[in-house]
Every structure is written in structure tokens, then in C-alpha cells.
């Protein structure tokens, strides 16, 4: 009896999760219709560029410390 309940709960959770993934175009359509999608893309690109620049600078500093240690 308890296996049936667990299976029912599991399948209902899977059904809910799969339904949650189907309606993702509405926020994208709203952002695109308002012209704000470009702002979002620009912010994401600036953040990614900043992260890559930080990692690049950190790598240079670590390489410099490794060379000075040896």
C-alpha cells in the first residue's frame, strides 16, 4: 500500500516539474516585446566579461608567484 502512495507522489511530482518547463516562452516574449531582452543580455555579457577578466588576471598573478618561488 505504501509503495503505491510513493509512486503516486513521485509521478505527480514528475508531472508538475514537466508542466513547469513548458510555459517558459511567456517571460521571454514579454522581455522581447518590451525591448528589455537586450538589457538583460548586456548585463549578462558584462558579468561574464568581468569574471573572465578576473580569472585571467588571477592566473597571471599566480604564474608570477610560482616563477618567483622557483
C-alpha positions as CSV (number, residue, x, y, z in Angstrom):
1,X,0.0,0.0,0.0
2,X,2.8,2.5,0.9
3,X,4.6,1.7,-2.4
4,X,1.5,2.8,-4.3
5,X,1.4,6.1,-2.4
6,X,5.1,6.7,-3.0
7,X,4.7,6.0,-6.7
8,X,1.7,8.3,-7.0
9,X,3.5,11.1,-5.3
10,X,6.6,10.5,-7.4
11,X,4.7,10.6,-10.7
12,X,2.7,13.7,-9.6
13,X,6.0,15.5,-8.8
14,X,7.4,14.5,-12.2
15,X,4.2,15.7,-13.9
16,X,4.3,19.0,-12.1
17,X,8.0,19.5,-12.9
18,X,7.5,18.7,-16.6
19,X,4.5,21.1,-16.8
20,X,6.5,23.9,-15.2
21,X,9.0,23.6,-18.0
22,X,6.5,24.0,-20.9
23,X,5.4,27.6,-20.2
24,X,8.8,29.3,-20.4
25,X,8.2,31.3,-23.5
26,X,5.9,33.8,-21.8
27,X,8.6,35.7,-19.9
28,X,10.9,35.7,-22.9
29,X,8.1,37.1,-25.1
30,X,7.4,39.8,-22.5
31,X,11.0,40.8,-22.3
32,X,11.4,40.8,-26.1
33,X,8.2,42.8,-26.6
34,X,9.3,45.4,-24.1
35,X,12.8,45.6,-25.6
36,X,14.4,44.7,-22.3
37,X,15.9,41.5,-23.5
38,X,18.9,43.5,-24.8
39,X,19.4,45.0,-21.4
40,X,19.4,41.5,-19.9
41,X,21.9,40.2,-22.5
42,X,24.1,43.2,-22.0
43,X,24.2,42.7,-18.2
44,X,25.0,39.0,-18.5
45,X,27.8,39.7,-21.0
46,X,29.3,42.4,-18.8
47,X,29.2,40.0,-15.8
48,X,30.8,37.2,-17.9
49,X,33.5,39.5,-19.3
50,X,34.3,40.7,-15.7
51,X,34.6,37.1,-14.5
52,X,36.9,36.1,-17.4
53,X,39.0,39.2,-16.8
54,X,39.3,38.4,-13.1
55,X,40.3,34.8,-13.8
56,X,42.8,35.9,-16.4
57,X,44.4,38.5,-14.0
58,X,44.4,35.9,-11.2
59,X,46.2,33.4,-13.4
60,X,48.8,35.9,-14.3
61,X,49.5,36.8,-10.6
62,X,49.6,33.1,-9.7
63,X,52.1,32.4,-12.5
64,X,54.2,35.3,-11.4
65,X,54.3,34.0,-7.8
66,X,55.1,30.4,-9.0
67,X,58.1,31.8,-11.1
68,X,59.4,33.8,-8.2
69,X,59.1,30.9,-5.8
70,X,61.3,28.7,-8.1
